[in-house]
Amino acid sequence: MTNPLTPEIIGWAQAAQRAHGTPAAMNIAAAMEESGLGAATPPGSNNWHGIKATGGVKTDTREQTKGGVWYTIAAGFHVFKTPADSFMYYAWLIANGAPYHAAFAAYVASAKTATDVENLTRAVAVKYATALAYAKALVGIEEWDKLFVYDQLPAPAADVAQPKETPPMAAPTAPAAPAVAPTPAPSTPFTFASLIAMVESGAALIPAAVQIGDTVYSDITSLIASPAAVAIEAWINANFTHVTTAGAAAIIEPKSKTPGKA
């Protein structure tokens, strides 16, 4: 569901464009895609743009690996006093956030046509969100809803509420997605030993003795060498492809099905 695009919302995006230079069309498209223009935001946040922060309100959000697999994390989202502040902060973030410097500089130096706005949108989108189709979705919204017309700024209307606060000069910190190799290597063997080795200070997290059923294993080494653990490793290797990356969780994905089989 998406709420109606009202003159007040357009005014927020245009005020943010005047302050920071980020196109109103891009700002509105992001608010449509992220929250349906406020129809679905993190509870009590007035955060229309899905802007993550270390603190703020916590809620579940879906992310996507480079291989296309969706997963869910609990993340913190910035809390704004008003929706207008979300538009202002988003514009500031795109203009000042380190990941977007090159793209925004290229836009500033451009003729600022609709094509230039689309180029900025694509360049920012691949760094702003993990969803693989995010850039295509934003550009599609800009074109379908003919949002580029709002980049031509009229004189501010006296009855349009303007944001009362400028954003703090610090970009919100988004939790990093699990690191995934660009091309998964099915030949990499899965072992519990390699998984445990990726956990920093793992020795402090593993109990000295582990009991499974009637069997007591004196340490983790004897546990992962047990017939049951070896059998589980073999089953995983037979049914899944996987990528393990130092310092991150293992991303395990099902193997492709044989063509012609359900």
N, C-alpha and C positions, 0 to 999 in steps of 0.2 A: 504494500500500500504506500502511495506517495501523496502527501498533502498538496493542496493547490499552491502554485507559485504566485504569491501576492506581490503587490507593489512594495509592501514593507520589506519582504525578503529581498527583492531586487535592490532596494535601497541599501540594505546591509552589505550586500556584495559590492555595490558600487562605491560605498563609503570605504570599504576595505581596499578596493582598487586604487582609490585616490591616495590612501595612506601608504600603501606598500607596492603598488604596481602589478599585483597578481590579477589576471583578467577575471572580471565578474563572471563570465561564462564558465570558466573552469571552477571557480568557487561554488557556483550554484550546482554544477554537474556533480561535484564531489559530495555536496550535501544531499542531492537526490539519491546517489548511489549508496552512500554510507548509511543514511537514516530515513530515506523517503521524505526529506524536508521536515525532519523532526518527528516523523511517525513512529520511529523505533530507535531510541537512543539508550545508552547506559542509564540506569535509573537515577533520576535527579541530577543529571550531568549538564543538560543544555548543550551537549556535545553532538552537533549535527554532522561532524566530519570524521568521526572515528579516530580522533587524535589520542594516541596512547601516552601515558605518563607513568613514572615509577610509582607515584602515589595515586590519589584520586579514587574513583569508585571502581571496584573490581567486578568483572563480569566475564563470562565465557565468550570467546570469539573464535571463529574458524580461520585457519591459515592453510596454505597449500605449499607443498614441497615443489621443487623444480621438476620433479618427476610427475607432478599432477595429483599427488595423493593429498586428500584433505585430512586435517587433524585439528583438535580443539585444545586451546590453552586458556587459562584464567589470566587475564591481563588487567592492568590498571588503566583507566581512562580519565583524561583531564576533565575537571569540573569547571564550568563557566557560570557566571552570574546570570547571563542572558544568552539566547541564541545568537544575538548580534555579535557578542564577544567571540563566539566560535568562528564566525565568518572573518572577523578581524584577525584572530590568531592564525587561522589557516592561511590567510594572505601573507601575514608576516613570516610564517614558517616556510612557505614556498620561496619567498624572496630572500630569506636569510639562512635557512637550514643548509648545513654543509653538503648534504647529499645532492642538493638541487642547484648548487652555485653555477656550474657550467651551463646547465639548461636554461636557467633564468637569465644569465648574462647574454646568452644567444638570443633570447626573446627580447630583452631590452634593446639589443642592437638591431633588431629586425624592424620591418615595417608594421608589425603588429596586426597583420591581417588574420582572417579566420584560420588560414593554413598555419600561420605562425603560432596561434593559440593551440591548435591541434598538435603541433610538434612539441610545444612545451608540455601539454597534457600527457602525451605518450612518454616523454623523457622522465617526467616526474612520477608517473604512475608505476613504472617498473621498480622504483625505489620506495614508493610510499606504501605499497601493499604487496602481499605475497601472491594474491590471486592471479593466475596466469592470464585471465581474460579482462583484468581490471582496466587496462589502457583502452582496449576496444570498447568496453562498456561506457567509459567516460566520454570518449569521442562520439560514440553513438548517441548519447544523451545530448551533447552539445549540438549535434547536427539535427536530430529529430525534433528537439524542442526549440530550435533556432535561437540558441542562447547568445550567439555572437553579437546580436544587436545591442545587448546590455553592456558591452564593452565600450560603447560610445556614451560617454558620461554626460548627462545633463547637469544643470545646476542643482545642487542639493535641495530637496523639497523641505520646507520648514516643518511639515507634519510627519516626516519620516524619522523614526527613532534612530539615533546614531549611537554607536558603542561609546561607553563612557570611559573605558580603560584601554590603554595600549597593552599589548602582550608583554610579559616579562622577557628579558633578553636571554632566554635559555630555551633551547628546543627540548620538547619532551622526549624522554628516553623510551623507546619501544623494546619489548623483550625480543631477543633474537630468535629466529626460527631455527630448528635443528639444521645443522650443516649437512648438506647432501651433495655428493659428488655429481658433477654435471651429467656424467654417463655412468649409471650403476654397473658394477662389475660382478656378474653372477658367479665368476670363478672364485671370488673371495670367500674362503670357508668361514662359516659361523662357528664360534666356540664360546663357551661361557667364560673361559680364561681371558679371551680378548675383550669381551664385554666388561668384565670386572676391571681389567687393566685400564679402561678408559675413565673410570671413576676416580677423581682426585681424592687422595687420602683414603683410598678404598679399604686399606687394612683396618682402619679405625671403624669402618662401617660394617665389617663382616664379623660375626660372632666367632669365638674361638672354637666352639663345637656346635654342630647342627644335627638335630634328630629328625629323621623322616621315617614315619612308621616305627618299626622296632629297631631300626639301624641308626647308630650314632656315628657320625663322621667327626673325627677329631679336629679337622681344619677344613678350610674351603678347598684346598688342593685335593684332598681325598674325596670330597663331595663331587667335584666336577669330573673326577676320574671314575666315578661309579658307573656301573652298567646303565642305570636309569638315565643319568645325565648324557652319556654317550649316545643312547638311543634317541633322546630328545634332539640332540644336535643333528643326528643323521636325518631325522624326520624334517627338521627345519630346512636343512640343505636340499632335501628332495622336493620340497613343496614351495619354497620361497626364494626370491632373489633378495639381495641385501647389500647395504653399504654401511660400513662402520667407519666413523670418523673420530679421531682422537679429540677428546674434550667434549663430545656430544653423545647423545643417545644413539642407539642403533636404529636405523630406519629399515624396517623389514617389509617388503612388498610381495604380494602373491606373484608367482610366475605366470606368464601369459598362458592362456589355455590353448590347447591344440586346436588348430583351425578345423571347424566342422563339428566340434564337440561342445555340448552345453556347459 
